[in-house]
Amino acid sequence: MSAVLQRHNVKVLGQGQQPMVLAHGYGCDQNMWRFITPAFEDRYKIVLFDHVGHGQSDAATFDRTRYGSLDGYAEDVLAICRELDLKDVIFVGHSVSAMIGVLAAVREPERFARLVLIGPSPCYINDGDYVGGFKREDIEGLLDFLDSNHLGWSSTMAPVIMGNPDRPELGEELTNSFCRTDPEIAKHFARVTFLSDNRADLPRLAKKALILQCSHDVIAPEAVGRYMHQNLPGSEFVLLRATGHCPNLSAPEETIAAMEAFLRDPAPAKAVA
């Protein structure tokens, strides 16, 4: 196995030819896609990986300068695509990885066919008329809490991010995932994620994209999803019945159905509210 594939614990499965690359969100790993991939394995080449510092990736290769912005993570996606010679890629990104995928597709558009963006946000901080969902002081408070108590932050925030309080096992799974992430990398990645502002990159994406927006998502509220739709040319917006920030775990059937409809439909993008 090459250094790139080993670094990111890359797994390739499925019987199809067209690649589907799935990228997990903050504090997670490729296991978060286990309810989604079975629906697509018969038609696509499924490519799973872990961001450096997450899952079974090689945390020793983490570089604070390289990963000082989301561009470093986008370059990792492209490195995996180059190593596997992937073209016509359907990229599926959850949370922060949605924007990582946008950046990768802007940089090398010839590699990508379509993007599925689950709970995306180009900027988490409110700015004038833009509603990102957080005041800057709220974000700074969250980051200070994480810096001082990684495990406490994880056990407090994971259930809030997951939502679905009537299904506490989901929040517990996300808590455990957060706690397994390398603490120093988790702190760094959180700061890069929550302080990022990639709004100016949205109009540069020249690929059709599906925006999957959850109801009652405290991380990426509905206003953010609709902003994405307004600023991504050729995008389709679907407001899911699913609540929280992780429909790949909490509502995989609804997530799969929306993805299937998008991948089947050759028609111009449309909004579904």
Secondary structure, DSSP 8 states (H G I E B T S, - for coil): --HHHHHTT-EEE-S-SEEEEEE--TT--GGGGTTTGGGTTTTEEEEE---TTSTTS-GGG--TTTTSSHHHHHHHHHHHHHHTT--SEEEEEETHHHHHHHHHHHHSGGGEEEEEEES--SB-B-BTTB--SB-HHHHHHHHHHHHH-HHHHHHHHHHHHH--TT-HHHHHHHHHHHHHS-HHHHHHHHHHHHT-B-GGGGGG--SEEEEEEEET-SSS-HHHHHHHHHHSTTEEEEEEEEESS-HHHH-HHHHHHHHHHHHH--S---EE-
